[in-house]
Amino acid sequence: MRIAFIQLCLLGMSVSFTPMPISFTPPPLTPPPQRTEVVVAAAADLKFAMDSLVATFSKNNPDITIKVVYGSSGNFFQQIGNGAPFDLFFSADIDYPRQLTAKHLTLSDAYLYGTGQLVLWSKSIDPAVDQMNTLLNSTIKKIAIANPAHAPYGRRAEEAIRHYDLYDQIKDKLVLGENIAQTAQYAQSGAADIGIIALSLALSPAMQQSGGKYWLIPADSHQPLEQSFVLLPHAKDNKGAYQFMNFITTPEARAVLKSFGFSQP
């Protein structure tokens, strides 16, 4: 083609050259995928109530996966302070979420979702007969409570024991669970003769089927177990986390929590 062009020019012919247009279509921009998994850190007393809440939520939101990690509120508080990638934190008390908010480590204020209750629970003896004095029974060798160092239910259990002036008499029998779920397991398995556990766990199918009995410890024997949740910075772009948070405030969710013994605000 170059030779033909030169020959035409030598013959004095006018030649016009129109360059071929170049078309460039940029590749389509793909937005980052919306996260569909919500990671929840939940106090161990919520195990069965939260499982029920997640099942109810998932029926209407099949595209959102709720993954729940259970443990002690104090341990979660430390982990979140160190940047653990949780989207929501459900605490067994309101203080930990408030502390996180004060440190600007949350996206929301602390929302009260219920007030927990303590019970004496045993497979071998009926606590309703002697109530708190059951702990003085000579057949009771081990008494399970959650570790007061990081479990709100453990702190309230110790307060109730001291309220009835029993602590010095039974302190050598205390067996500490890492969280309230492990405490309930000690009592259920027989590793402890009796346990001070959450009503929400005593009402669970597993505990009811094991044949144990419980007595509700009066609420005036300890500080209230006001339980709350907060939205965490990791949930900033997670629409599912906001949806689950809003669901918890609905009458349907509150009815589930009430059925597991959580008094409603």
C-alpha positions, 0 to 999 in steps of 0.5 A: 500500500505504501508503494502505491501511495508513492506512485500516485503522488509521482503522477501528480494525483491528489491523494487524500488519506483518512485515518481509520477511526480507533474505537475504545470501549472501556471495560464495564466497572464492576462495583465491589460485591455487597457483603452478605455475611454478618458476624455477630459477637453474642454473650453466651446466655443468648445462645438459644434465643439468638439461634431462634432470632437468626432462624426467624430473620433468615426466613425473610432474608435468605440472601443474608447470612448471620454468623454468631460467635458466642462467648463472655462479654468481657472477652469480646470487649477486649477483642473489639478494642483490639480491632476484631472484625465483628459487625454487631456486639450483643453484651450481657450488660450495658456497660461494655457497649457504653464503654466502646461508644465512649471510645468511639469504637461503635457506629451506634449507641447502646440499645437495650434488648432485654434484662436477664435473670439468674436462677439456681439450677440442679439435676440432683436437688430441687432448689425451690425447696430451700432456695438460696440456702440450697447452696448450704446443703451437705450434698452440694460439693461443687457450685458453678458460676460464671467467672466474675472477672469477665462474665456479667452473669458471674458478677451478678451471681457473686453479688446474690451470694453475698446478698444472702451472706453465703459467700464465706461459707461456700467460696471453696466450693465455687467452680468458675465457668469461662462464660455462662454457657459453660457454667450451665454445662457444668451443672447439666453434665454433673461436673457441678452439683448446682449452678447459678445460670441464666434463665434464658439457658434454663428455659432452653430445650436442652436444659429442660430435657435433662430433667433439672429444676430451677428457682428464680433468684430475686432480682433485688439481690443483685444489680440489674442484668441490663443487656444491650447491643451496638453496631460496630465500625466493621459493619459500615458498608454492610447493609445486612448488619443494619437490617439485622439490627433493625429486626432486633427492635421489632415486636416479633424479635422482642417476643422471641426474647421474652419467651427465653426469659428476657424482660422487655424494656 
